[in-house]
Amino acid sequence: MLTREERARSEDLGSYFRVPADTRDLNYGKFFEEGEDIAEALTEYTSSNTRQLTVDEVVAKVMTTDYMQAVVAGAESRAS
């Protein structure tokens, strides 16, 4: 999920957004007085405005991680 501000500086990579680290200093005065207002044109990216995965889709996605592949491989080797 992304806020409007995060989405304004994110990179849309198709199936996910890449949000760079916020490396600004804490001098907020310059952002309120001089900052750009590009976030107003964007909407937040939330679970309310995107397609939510089903339980089976979440399980399938989690099973593609290296961690879960190692867990499954370890369980299979102990079963044999």
Secondary structure, 3 states (H helix, E strand, C coil): CECHHHHHCCEECCCCEECCCCCCCCCCHHHHHHCCCCHHHCCCECCCCCCCCCHHHHHHHHCCCHHHHHHHHHHHHHHC
